Amino acid sequence: MDMFSASTIGKEELFRRPRMKTLHYVAVLFPNGETDYFDGSDLTPYRDDALEYTDIEEAELDCAILTARRFNASVETFQRYFQ
């Protein structure tokens, strides 16, 4: 293996850069200003317990269901870096 070849340098560059992934969760805002998050079956006040969606269409579907039940729901998008 040649450490200075273009193919080897290119492969090493892929591992040095942090990998980024876009995820979504459903947030529900209440009139008193509190925010809860959808965890798949219930609402939780802890964002760490929220269901993380990789597909925005699934998140929008659950958001639409909560909105139909008269919740003020929205889809929030964030990016997470993986080492």
PDB file of N, CA, C and O in Angstrom:
ATOM      1  N   MET A   1       0.842  -1.181   0.000  1.00  0.00           N
ATOM      2  CA  MET A   1       0.000   0.000   0.000  1.00  0.00           C
ATOM      3  C   MET A   1       0.887   1.244   0.000  1.00  0.00           C
ATOM      4  O   MET A   1       1.776   1.386   0.840  1.00  0.00           O
ATOM      5  N   ASP A   2       0.641   2.113  -0.923  1.00  0.00           N
ATOM      6  CA  ASP A   2       1.399   3.348  -1.043  1.00  0.00           C
ATOM      7  C   ASP A   2       0.699   4.445  -0.243  1.00  0.00           C
ATOM      8  O   ASP A   2      -0.418   4.839  -0.577  1.00  0.00           O
ATOM      9  N   MET A   3       1.349   4.936   0.808  1.00  0.00           N
ATOM     10  CA  MET A   3       0.723   5.941   1.668  1.00  0.00           C
ATOM     11  C   MET A   3       0.524   7.280   0.978  1.00  0.00           C
ATOM     12  O   MET A   3      -0.297   8.084   1.420  1.00  0.00           O
ATOM     13  N   PHE A   4       1.256   7.531  -0.091  1.00  0.00           N
ATOM     14  CA  PHE A   4       1.199   8.832  -0.739  1.00  0.00           C
ATOM     15  C   PHE A   4       0.394   8.824  -2.030  1.00  0.00           C
ATOM     16  O   PHE A   4       0.365   9.828  -2.743  1.00  0.00           O
ATOM     17  N   SER A   5      -0.255   7.715  -2.343  1.00  0.00           N
ATOM     18  CA  SER A   5      -1.063   7.684  -3.559  1.00  0.00           C
ATOM     19  C   SER A   5      -2.347   8.488  -3.351  1.00  0.00           C
ATOM     20  O   SER A   5      -2.800   8.675  -2.222  1.00  0.00           O
ATOM     21  N   ALA A   6      -2.912   8.952  -4.437  1.00  0.00           N
ATOM     22  CA  ALA A   6      -4.123   9.782  -4.364  1.00  0.00           C
ATOM     23  C   ALA A   6      -5.296   9.013  -3.768  1.00  0.00           C
ATOM     24  O   ALA A   6      -6.102   9.587  -3.036  1.00  0.00           O
ATOM     25  N   SER A   7      -5.400   7.734  -4.070  1.00  0.00           N
ATOM     26  CA  SER A   7      -6.531   6.954  -3.545  1.00  0.00           C
ATOM     27  C   SER A   7      -6.416   6.764  -2.033  1.00  0.00           C
ATOM     28  O   SER A   7      -7.426   6.813  -1.331  1.00  0.00           O
ATOM     29  N   THR A   8      -5.217   6.550  -1.530  1.00  0.00           N
ATOM     30  CA  THR A   8      -5.039   6.380  -0.084  1.00  0.00           C
ATOM     31  C   THR A   8      -5.297   7.689   0.653  1.00  0.00           C
ATOM     32  O   THR A   8      -5.959   7.691   1.690  1.00  0.00           O
ATOM     33  N   ILE A   9      -4.793   8.782   0.142  1.00  0.00           N
ATOM     34  CA  ILE A   9      -5.011  10.084   0.779  1.00  0.00           C
ATOM     35  C   ILE A   9      -6.494  10.422   0.778  1.00  0.00           C
ATOM     36  O   ILE A   9      -7.006  10.935   1.774  1.00  0.00           O
ATOM     37  N   GLY A  10      -7.186  10.152  -0.303  1.00  0.00           N
ATOM     38  CA  GLY A  10      -8.627  10.409  -0.375  1.00  0.00           C
ATOM     39  C   GLY A  10      -9.407   9.606   0.640  1.00  0.00           C
ATOM     40  O   GLY A  10     -10.352  10.122   1.236  1.00  0.00           O
ATOM     41  N   LYS A  11      -9.035   8.348   0.855  1.00  0.00           N
ATOM     42  CA  LYS A  11      -9.739   7.504   1.825  1.00  0.00           C
ATOM     43  C   LYS A  11      -9.499   7.995   3.244  1.00  0.00           C
ATOM     44  O   LYS A  11     -10.415   7.996   4.067  1.00  0.00           O
ATOM     45  N   GLU A  12      -8.269   8.412   3.533  1.00  0.00           N
ATOM     46  CA  GLU A  12      -7.987   8.910   4.876  1.00  0.00           C
ATOM     47  C   GLU A  12      -8.741  10.203   5.148  1.00  0.00           C
ATOM     48  O   GLU A  12      -9.159  10.441   6.282  1.00  0.00           O
ATOM     49  N   GLU A  13      -8.923  11.035   4.143  1.00  0.00           N
ATOM     50  CA  GLU A  13      -9.674  12.278   4.316  1.00  0.00           C
ATOM     51  C   GLU A  13     -11.113  12.005   4.721  1.00  0.00           C
ATOM     52  O   GLU A  13     -11.684  12.752   5.516  1.00  0.00           O
ATOM     53  N   LEU A  14     -11.704  10.946   4.185  1.00  0.00           N
ATOM     54  CA  LEU A  14     -13.080  10.609   4.543  1.00  0.00           C
ATOM     55  C   LEU A  14     -13.208  10.310   6.029  1.00  0.00           C
ATOM     56  O   LEU A  14     -14.222  10.647   6.640  1.00  0.00           O
ATOM     57  N   PHE A  15     -12.205   9.690   6.614  1.00  0.00           N
ATOM     58  CA  PHE A  15     -12.280   9.325   8.023  1.00  0.00           C
ATOM     59  C   PHE A  15     -11.934  10.487   8.943  1.00  0.00           C
ATOM     60  O   PHE A  15     -12.317  10.466  10.113  1.00  0.00           O
ATOM     61  N   ARG A  16     -11.243  11.473   8.469  1.00  0.00           N
ATOM     62  CA  ARG A  16     -10.895  12.614   9.308  1.00  0.00           C
ATOM     63  C   ARG A  16     -12.050  13.578   9.489  1.00  0.00           C
ATOM     64  O   ARG A  16     -12.201  14.183  10.551  1.00  0.00           O
ATOM     65  N   ARG A  17     -12.868  13.723   8.453  1.00  0.00           N
ATOM     66  CA  ARG A  17     -13.983  14.663   8.535  1.00  0.00           C
ATOM     67  C   ARG A  17     -15.098  14.083   9.396  1.00  0.00           C
ATOM     68  O   ARG A  17     -15.411  12.898   9.279  1.00  0.00           O
ATOM     69  N   PRO A  18     -15.696  14.889  10.249  1.00  0.00           N
ATOM     70  CA  PRO A  18     -16.835  14.373  11.025  1.00  0.00           C
ATOM     71  C   PRO A  18     -18.019  14.106  10.104  1.00  0.00           C
ATOM     72  O   PRO A  18     -18.298  14.875   9.184  1.00  0.00           O
ATOM     73  N   ARG A  19     -18.699  13.012  10.368  1.00  0.00           N
ATOM     74  CA  ARG A  19     -19.880  12.680   9.573  1.00  0.00           C
ATOM     75  C   ARG A  19     -21.082  13.378  10.182  1.00  0.00           C
ATOM     76  O   ARG A  19     -21.242  13.410  11.402  1.00  0.00           O
ATOM     77  N   MET A  20     -21.915  13.926   9.337  1.00  0.00           N
ATOM     78  CA  MET A  20     -23.065  14.691   9.777  1.00  0.00           C
ATOM     79  C   MET A  20     -24.335  13.994   9.299  1.00  0.00           C
ATOM     80  O   MET A  20     -24.399  13.509   8.169  1.00  0.00           O
ATOM     81  N   LYS A  21     -25.347  13.950  10.173  1.00  0.00           N
ATOM     82  CA  LYS A  21     -26.614  13.328   9.825  1.00  0.00           C
ATOM     83  C   LYS A  21     -27.741  14.280  10.197  1.00  0.00           C
ATOM     84  O   LYS A  21     -27.733  14.862  11.282  1.00  0.00           O
ATOM     85  N   THR A  22     -28.710  14.439   9.301  1.00  0.00           N
ATOM     86  CA  THR A  22     -29.860  15.298   9.552  1.00  0.00           C
ATOM     87  C   THR A  22     -30.986  14.465  10.139  1.00  0.00           C
ATOM     88  O   THR A  22     -31.375  13.445   9.571  1.00  0.00           O
ATOM     89  N   LEU A  23     -31.508  14.903  11.278  1.00  0.00           N
ATOM     90  CA  LEU A  23     -32.590  14.209  11.969  1.00  0.00           C
ATOM     91  C   LEU A  23     -33.717  15.196  12.249  1.00  0.00           C
ATOM     92  O   LEU A  23     -33.529  16.411  12.193  1.00  0.00           O
ATOM     93  N   HIS A  24     -34.886  14.652  12.550  1.00  0.00           N
ATOM     94  CA  HIS A  24     -36.071  15.469  12.812  1.00  0.00           C
ATOM     95  C   HIS A  24     -36.771  14.946  14.063  1.00  0.00           C
ATOM     96  O   HIS A  24     -36.686  13.759  14.381  1.00  0.00           O
ATOM     97  N   TYR A  25     -37.452  15.828  14.759  1.00  0.00           N
ATOM     98  CA  TYR A  25     -38.322  15.420  15.859  1.00  0.00           C
ATOM     99  C   TYR A  25     -39.551  16.312  15.853  1.00  0.00           C
ATOM    100  O   TYR A  25     -39.556  17.385  15.251  1.00  0.00           O
ATOM    101  N   VAL A  26     -40.598  15.847  16.538  1.00  0.00           N
ATOM    102  CA  VAL A  26     -41.861  16.581  16.583  1.00  0.00           C
ATOM    103  C   VAL A  26     -41.963  17.271  17.940  1.00  0.00           C
ATOM    104  O   VAL A  26     -41.893  16.621  18.983  1.00  0.00           O
ATOM    105  N   ALA A  27     -42.127  18.575  17.916  1.00  0.00           N
ATOM    106  CA  ALA A  27     -42.266  19.366  19.137  1.00  0.00           C
ATOM    107  C   ALA A  27     -43.697  19.882  19.240  1.00  0.00           C
ATOM    108  O   ALA A  27     -44.329  20.200  18.233  1.00  0.00           O
ATOM    109  N   VAL A  28     -44.198  19.961  20.476  1.00  0.00           N
ATOM    110  CA  VAL A  28     -45.550  20.466  20.739  1.00  0.00           C
ATOM    111  C   VAL A  28     -45.419  21.653  21.684  1.00  0.00           C
ATOM    112  O   VAL A  28     -44.857  21.531  22.773  1.00  0.00           O
ATOM    113  N   LEU A  29     -45.938  22.796  21.262  1.00  0.00           N
ATOM    114  CA  LEU A  29     -45.893  24.014  22.068  1.00  0.00           C
ATOM    115  C   LEU A  29     -47.243  24.223  22.740  1.00  0.00           C
ATOM    116  O   LEU A  29     -48.288  24.175  22.090  1.00  0.00           O
ATOM    117  N   PHE A  30     -47.207  24.454  24.040  1.00  0.00           N
ATOM    118  CA  PHE A  30     -48.425  24.687  24.810  1.00  0.00           C
ATOM    119  C   PHE A  30     -48.623  26.187  25.034  1.00  0.00           C
ATOM    120  O   PHE A  30     -47.662  26.952  24.950  1.00  0.00           O
ATOM    121  N   PRO A  31     -49.870  26.622  25.321  1.00  0.00           N
ATOM    122  CA  PRO A  31     -50.148  28.059  25.506  1.00  0.00           C
ATOM    123  C   PRO A  31     -49.323  28.718  26.614  1.00  0.00           C
ATOM    124  O   PRO A  31     -49.061  29.919  26.547  1.00  0.00           O
ATOM    125  N   ASN A  32     -48.913  27.959  27.626  1.00  0.00           N
ATOM    126  CA  ASN A  32     -48.129  28.552  28.714  1.00  0.00           C
ATOM    127  C   ASN A  32     -46.642  28.671  28.371  1.00  0.00           C
ATOM    128  O   ASN A  32     -45.851  29.112  29.205  1.00  0.00           O
ATOM    129  N   GLY A  33     -46.255  28.281  27.146  1.00  0.00           N
ATOM    130  CA  GLY A  33     -44.873  28.419  26.713  1.00  0.00           C
ATOM    131  C   GLY A  33     -44.029  27.175  26.867  1.00  0.00           C
ATOM    132  O   GLY A  33     -42.886  27.148  26.410  1.00  0.00           O
ATOM    133  N   GLU A  34     -44.560  26.146  27.498  1.00  0.00           N
ATOM    134  CA  GLU A  34     -43.803  24.907  27.661  1.00  0.00           C
ATOM    135  C   GLU A  34     -43.782  24.124  26.352  1.00  0.00           C
ATOM    136  O   GLU A  34     -44.697  24.224  25.535  1.00  0.00           O
ATOM    137  N   THR A  35     -42.734  23.354  26.175  1.00  0.00           N
ATOM    138  CA  THR A  35     -42.592  22.523  24.983  1.00  0.00           C
ATOM    139  C   THR A  35     -42.428  21.073  25.400  1.00  0.00           C
ATOM    140  O   THR A  35     -41.633  20.757  26.286  1.00  0.00           O
ATOM    141  N   ASP A  36     -43.183  20.197  24.758  1.00  0.00           N
ATOM    142  CA  ASP A  36     -43.020  18.760  24.925  1.00  0.00           C
ATOM    143  C   ASP A  36     -42.640  18.165  23.580  1.00  0.00           C
ATOM    144  O   ASP A  36     -42.795  18.799  22.536  1.00  0.00           O
ATOM    145  N   TYR A  37     -42.145  16.948  23.623  1.00  0.00           N
ATOM    146  CA  TYR A  37     -41.674  16.279  22.416  1.00  0.00           C
ATOM    147  C   TYR A  37     -42.365  14.930  22.288  1.00  0.00           C
ATOM    148  O   TYR A  37     -42.642  14.267  23.288  1.00  0.00           O
ATOM    149  N   PHE A  38     -42.641  14.530  21.054  1.00  0.00           N
ATOM    150  CA  PHE A  38     -43.320  13.271  20.785  1.00  0.00           C
ATOM    151  C   PHE A  38     -42.304  12.136  20.852  1.00  0.00           C
ATOM    152  O   PHE A  38     -41.276  12.170  20.175  1.00  0.00           O
ATOM    153  N   ASP A  39     -42.602  11.125  21.681  1.00  0.00           N
ATOM    154  CA  ASP A  39     -41.670  10.007  21.830  1.00  0.00           C
ATOM    155  C   ASP A  39     -42.175   8.713  21.193  1.00  0.00           C
ATOM    156  O   ASP A  39     -41.660   7.635  21.492  1.00  0.00           O
ATOM    157  N   GLY A  40     -43.153   8.809  20.340  1.00  0.00           N
ATOM    158  CA  GLY A  40     -43.661   7.634  19.638  1.00  0.00           C
ATOM    159  C   GLY A  40     -45.034   7.212  20.102  1.00  0.00           C
ATOM    160  O   GLY A  40     -45.831   6.709  19.310  1.00  0.00           O
ATOM    161  N   SER A  41     -45.324   7.410  21.381  1.00  0.00           N
ATOM    162  CA  SER A  41     -46.640   7.041  21.896  1.00  0.00           C
ATOM    163  C   SER A  41     -47.221   8.099  22.824  1.00  0.00           C
ATOM    164  O   SER A  41     -48.428   8.111  23.067  1.00  0.00           O
ATOM    165  N   ASP A  42     -46.389   8.975  23.338  1.00  0.00           N
ATOM    166  CA  ASP A  42     -46.827   9.970  24.309  1.00  0.00           C
ATOM    167  C   ASP A  42     -45.967  11.221  24.143  1.00  0.00           C
ATOM    168  O   ASP A  42     -45.075  11.264  23.295  1.00  0.00           O
ATOM    169  N   LEU A  43     -46.240  12.223  24.951  1.00  0.00           N
ATOM    170  CA  LEU A  43     -45.434  13.440  24.960  1.00  0.00           C
ATOM    171  C   LEU A  43     -44.522  13.423  26.174  1.00  0.00           C
ATOM    172  O   LEU A  43     -44.924  12.992  27.254  1.00  0.00           O
ATOM    173  N   THR A  44     -43.311  13.885  25.997  1.00  0.00           N
ATOM    174  CA  THR A  44     -42.346  13.942  27.081  1.00  0.00           C
ATOM    175  C   THR A  44     -41.732  15.343  27.129  1.00  0.00           C
ATOM    176  O   THR A  44     -41.524  15.955  26.081  1.00  0.00           O
ATOM    177  N   PRO A  45     -41.440  15.859  28.320  1.00  0.00           N
ATOM    178  CA  PRO A  45     -40.812  17.183  28.401  1.00  0.00           C
ATOM    179  C   PRO A  45     -39.311  17.154  28.087  1.00  0.00           C
ATOM    180  O   PRO A  45     -38.679  18.207  28.001  1.00  0.00           O
ATOM    181  N   TYR A  46     -38.740  15.965  27.918  1.00  0.00           N
ATOM    182  CA  TYR A  46     -37.301  15.817  27.715  1.00  0.00           C
ATOM    183  C   TYR A  46     -36.978  15.579  26.244  1.00  0.00           C
ATOM    184  O   TYR A  46     -37.441  14.607  25.648  1.00  0.00           O
ATOM    185  N   ARG A  47     -36.189  16.465  25.669  1.00  0.00           N
ATOM    186  CA  ARG A  47     -35.838  16.331  24.254  1.00  0.00           C
ATOM    187  C   ARG A  47     -35.029  15.066  23.990  1.00  0.00           C
ATOM    188  O   ARG A  47     -35.127  14.486  22.909  1.00  0.00           O
ATOM    189  N   ASP A  48     -34.238  14.636  24.957  1.00  0.00           N
ATOM    190  CA  ASP A  48     -33.436  13.427  24.771  1.00  0.00           C
ATOM    191  C   ASP A  48     -34.296  12.185  24.589  1.00  0.00           C
ATOM    192  O   ASP A  48     -33.846  11.203  23.998  1.00  0.00           O
ATOM    193  N   ASP A  49     -35.527  12.214  25.089  1.00  0.00           N
ATOM    194  CA  ASP A  49     -36.430  11.071  24.952  1.00  0.00           C
ATOM    195  C   ASP A  49     -37.262  11.129  23.678  1.00  0.00           C
ATOM    196  O   ASP A  49     -38.018  10.200  23.394  1.00  0.00           O
ATOM    197  N   ALA A  50     -37.136  12.199  22.909  1.00  0.00           N
ATOM    198  CA  ALA A  50     -37.954  12.371  21.704  1.00  0.00           C
ATOM    199  C   ALA A  50     -37.577  11.343  20.645  1.00  0.00           C
ATOM    200  O   ALA A  50     -36.427  10.914  20.546  1.00  0.00           O
ATOM    201  N   LEU A  51     -38.559  10.968  19.872  1.00  0.00           N
ATOM    202  CA  LEU A  51     -38.341  10.061  18.754  1.00  0.00           C
ATOM    203  C   LEU A  51     -37.628  10.827  17.644  1.00  0.00           C
ATOM    204  O   LEU A  51     -38.114  11.859  17.181  1.00  0.00           O
ATOM    205  N   GLU A  52     -36.476  10.318  17.223  1.00  0.00           N
ATOM    206  CA  GLU A  52     -35.702  10.977  16.174  1.00  0.00           C
ATOM    207  C   GLU A  52     -35.999  10.305  14.840  1.00  0.00           C
ATOM    208  O   GLU A  52     -35.795   9.103  14.673  1.00  0.00           O
ATOM    209  N   TYR A  53     -36.478  11.094  13.906  1.00  0.00           N
ATOM    210  CA  TYR A  53     -36.834  10.593  12.581  1.00  0.00           C
ATOM    211  C   TYR A  53     -35.693  10.866  11.610  1.00  0.00           C
ATOM    212  O   TYR A  53     -35.081  11.933  11.651  1.00  0.00           O
ATOM    213  N   THR A  54     -35.408   9.911  10.743  1.00  0.00           N
ATOM    214  CA  THR A  54     -34.466  10.149   9.658  1.00  0.00           C
ATOM    215  C   THR A  54     -35.205  10.577   8.397  1.00  0.00           C
ATOM    216  O   THR A  54     -34.624  11.211   7.517  1.00  0.00           O
ATOM    217  N   ASP A  55     -36.488  10.231   8.310  1.00  0.00           N
ATOM    218  CA  ASP A  55     -37.319  10.582   7.158  1.00  0.00           C
ATOM    219  C   ASP A  55     -38.273  11.703   7.569  1.00  0.00           C
ATOM    220  O   ASP A  55     -39.091  11.521   8.472  1.00  0.00           O
ATOM    221  N   ILE A  56     -38.174  12.843   6.921  1.00  0.00           N
ATOM    222  CA  ILE A  56     -39.001  13.991   7.294  1.00  0.00           C
ATOM    223  C   ILE A  56     -40.481  13.727   7.026  1.00  0.00           C
ATOM    224  O   ILE A  56     -41.337  14.290   7.708  1.00  0.00           O
ATOM    225  N   GLU A  57     -40.796  12.885   6.051  1.00  0.00           N
ATOM    226  CA  GLU A  57     -42.201  12.598   5.753  1.00  0.00           C
ATOM    227  C   GLU A  57     -42.879  11.866   6.913  1.00  0.00           C
ATOM    228  O   GLU A  57     -44.048  12.119   7.203  1.00  0.00           O
ATOM    229  N   GLU A  58     -42.159  10.964   7.575  1.00  0.00           N
ATOM    230  CA  GLU A  58     -42.721  10.286   8.750  1.00  0.00           C
ATOM    231  C   GLU A  58     -42.957  11.282   9.881  1.00  0.00           C
ATOM    232  O   GLU A  58     -43.975  11.215  10.571  1.00  0.00           O
ATOM    233  N   ALA A  59     -42.019  12.204  10.070  1.00  0.00           N
ATOM    234  CA  ALA A  59     -42.177  13.224  11.106  1.00  0.00           C
ATOM    235  C   ALA A  59     -43.362  14.128  10.796  1.00  0.00           C
ATOM    236  O   ALA A  59     -44.124  14.485  11.695  1.00  0.00           O
ATOM    237  N   GLU A  60     -43.521  14.499   9.530  1.00  0.00           N
ATOM    238  CA  GLU A  60     -44.650  15.349   9.144  1.00  0.00           C
ATOM    239  C   GLU A  60     -45.979  14.631   9.316  1.00  0.00           C
ATOM    240  O   GLU A  60     -46.981  15.264   9.652  1.00  0.00           O
ATOM    241  N   LEU A  61     -46.008  13.324   9.093  1.00  0.00           N
ATOM    242  CA  LEU A  61     -47.234  12.549   9.282  1.00  0.00           C
ATOM    243  C   LEU A  61     -47.641  12.537  10.755  1.00  0.00           C
ATOM    244  O   LEU A  61     -48.805  12.777  11.075  1.00  0.00           O
ATOM    245  N   ASP A  62     -46.693  12.260  11.655  1.00  0.00           N
ATOM    246  CA  ASP A  62     -47.011  12.289  13.087  1.00  0.00           C
ATOM    247  C   ASP A  62     -47.378  13.697  13.540  1.00  0.00           C
ATOM    248  O   ASP A  62     -48.237  13.865  14.405  1.00  0.00           O
ATOM    249  N   CYS A  63     -46.741  14.697  12.969  1.00  0.00           N
ATOM    250  CA  CYS A  63     -47.077  16.088  13.286  1.00  0.00           C
ATOM    251  C   CYS A  63     -48.506  16.401  12.850  1.00  0.00           C
ATOM    252  O   CYS A  63     -49.239  17.072  13.577  1.00  0.00           O
ATOM    253  N   ALA A  64     -48.906  15.926  11.678  1.00  0.00           N
ATOM    254  CA  ALA A  64     -50.271  16.156  11.188  1.00  0.00           C
ATOM    255  C   ALA A  64     -51.301  15.465  12.073  1.00  0.00           C
ATOM    256  O   ALA A  64     -52.385  16.004  12.296  1.00  0.00           O
ATOM    257  N   ILE A  65     -50.975  14.285  12.575  1.00  0.00           N
ATOM    258  CA  ILE A  65     -51.885  13.576  13.483  1.00  0.00           C
ATOM    259  C   ILE A  65     -52.068  14.371  14.770  1.00  0.00           C
ATOM    260  O   ILE A  65     -53.191  14.524  15.251  1.00  0.00           O
ATOM    261  N   LEU A  66     -50.970  14.879  15.330  1.00  0.00           N
ATOM    262  CA  LEU A  66     -51.068  15.677  16.555  1.00  0.00           C
ATOM    263  C   LEU A  66     -51.806  16.988  16.304  1.00  0.00           C
ATOM    264  O   LEU A  66     -52.572  17.438  17.156  1.00  0.00           O
ATOM    265  N   THR A  67     -51.588  17.598  15.159  1.00  0.00           N
ATOM    266  CA  THR A  67     -52.296  18.834  14.816  1.00  0.00           C
ATOM    267  C   THR A  67     -53.790  18.581  14.673  1.00  0.00           C
ATOM    268  O   THR A  67     -54.600  19.414  15.077  1.00  0.00           O
ATOM    269  N   ALA A  68     -54.161  17.442  14.104  1.00  0.00           N
ATOM    270  CA  ALA A  68     -55.579  17.090  13.977  1.00  0.00           C
ATOM    271  C   ALA A  68     -56.221  16.876  15.341  1.00  0.00           C
ATOM    272  O   ALA A  68     -57.432  17.029  15.494  1.00  0.00           O
ATOM    273  N   ARG A  69     -55.407  16.522  16.330  1.00  0.00           N
ATOM    274  CA  ARG A  69     -55.910  16.358  17.703  1.00  0.00           C
ATOM    275  C   ARG A  69     -55.812  17.658  18.490  1.00  0.00           C
ATOM    276  O   ARG A  69     -55.867  17.652  19.720  1.00  0.00           O
ATOM    277  N   ARG A  70     -55.668  18.762  17.785  1.00  0.00           N
ATOM    278  CA  ARG A  70     -55.659  20.124  18.332  1.00  0.00           C
ATOM    279  C   ARG A  70     -54.425  20.459  19.182  1.00  0.00           C
ATOM    280  O   ARG A  70     -54.504  21.262  20.111  1.00  0.00           O
ATOM    281  N   PHE A  71     -53.303  19.844  18.859  1.00  0.00           N
ATOM    282  CA  PHE A  71     -52.030  20.227  19.463  1.00  0.00           C
ATOM    283  C   PHE A  71     -51.327  21.197  18.520  1.00  0.00           C
ATOM    284  O   PHE A  71     -51.496  21.116  17.303  1.00  0.00           O
ATOM    285  N   ASN A  72     -50.548  22.104  19.074  1.00  0.00           N
ATOM    286  CA  ASN A  72     -49.744  23.022  18.271  1.00  0.00           C
ATOM    287  C   ASN A  72     -48.387  22.352  18.028  1.00  0.00           C
ATOM    288  O   ASN A  72     -47.413  22.627  18.728  1.00  0.00           O
ATOM    289  N   ALA A  73     -48.341  21.471  17.027  1.00  0.00           N
ATOM    290  CA  ALA A  73     -47.152  20.660  16.772  1.00  0.00           C
ATOM    291  C   ALA A  73     -46.383  21.181  15.568  1.00  0.00           C
ATOM    292  O   ALA A  73     -46.954  21.767  14.648  1.00  0.00           O
ATOM    293  N   SER A  74     -45.076  20.955  15.595  1.00  0.00           N
ATOM    294  CA  SER A  74     -44.231  21.320  14.458  1.00  0.00           C
ATOM    295  C   SER A  74     -43.070  20.340  14.365  1.00  0.00           C
ATOM    296  O   SER A  74     -42.706  19.691  15.347  1.00  0.00           O
ATOM    297  N   VAL A  75     -42.500  20.244  13.182  1.00  0.00           N
ATOM    298  CA  VAL A  75     -41.338  19.382  12.961  1.00  0.00           C
ATOM    299  C   VAL A  75     -40.086  20.239  13.093  1.00  0.00           C
ATOM    300  O   VAL A  75     -39.948  21.260  12.419  1.00  0.00           O
ATOM    301  N   GLU A  76     -39.189  19.823  13.953  1.00  0.00           N
ATOM    302  CA  GLU A  76     -37.922  20.513  14.143  1.00  0.00           C
ATOM    303  C   GLU A  76     -36.822  19.674  13.503  1.00  0.00           C
ATOM    304  O   GLU A  76     -36.822  18.448  13.615  1.00  0.00           O
ATOM    305  N   THR A  77     -35.897  20.334  12.839  1.00  0.00           N
ATOM    306  CA  THR A  77     -34.803  19.651  12.151  1.00  0.00           C
ATOM    307  C   THR A  77     -33.482  20.061  12.791  1.00  0.00           C
ATOM    308  O   THR A  77     -33.266  21.231  13.107  1.00  0.00           O
ATOM    309  N   PHE A  78     -32.604  19.080  12.975  1.00  0.00           N
ATOM    310  CA  PHE A  78     -31.284  19.374  13.522  1.00  0.00           C
ATOM    311  C   PHE A  78     -30.266  18.446  12.882  1.00  0.00           C
ATOM    312  O   PHE A  78     -30.623  17.452  12.250  1.00  0.00           O
ATOM    313  N   GLN A  79     -29.010  18.778  13.051  1.00  0.00           N
ATOM    314  CA  GLN A  79     -27.941  17.958  12.503  1.00  0.00           C
ATOM    315  C   GLN A  79     -27.065  17.481  13.640  1.00  0.00           C
ATOM    316  O   GLN A  79     -26.717  18.237  14.547  1.00  0.00           O
ATOM    317  N   ARG A  80     -26.716  16.209  13.569  1.00  0.00           N
ATOM    318  CA  ARG A  80     -25.868  15.602  14.590  1.00  0.00           C
ATOM    319  C   ARG A  80     -24.571  15.160  13.926  1.00  0.00           C
ATOM    320  O   ARG A  80     -24.579  14.590  12.835  1.00  0.00           O
ATOM    321  N   TYR A  81     -23.475  15.426  14.590  1.00  0.00           N
ATOM    322  CA  TYR A  81     -22.165  15.026  14.087  1.00  0.00           C
ATOM    323  C   TYR A  81     -21.760  13.718  14.736  1.00  0.00           C
ATOM    324  O   TYR A  81     -21.889  13.548  15.949  1.00  0.00           O
ATOM    325  N   PHE A  82     -21.272  12.798  13.926  1.00  0.00           N
ATOM    326  CA  PHE A  82     -20.783  11.516  14.417  1.00  0.00           C
ATOM    327  C   PHE A  82     -19.278  11.466  14.201  1.00  0.00           C
ATOM    328  O   PHE A  82     -18.777  11.939  13.181  1.00  0.00           O
ATOM    329  N   GLN A  83     -18.568  10.904  15.144  1.00  0.00           N
ATOM    330  CA  GLN A  83     -17.110  10.781  15.019  1.00  0.00           C
ATOM    331  C   GLN A  83     -16.746   9.533  14.274  1.00  0.00           C
ATOM    332  O   GLN A  83     -15.563   9.259  14.070  1.00  0.00           O
TER     333      GLN A  83
END
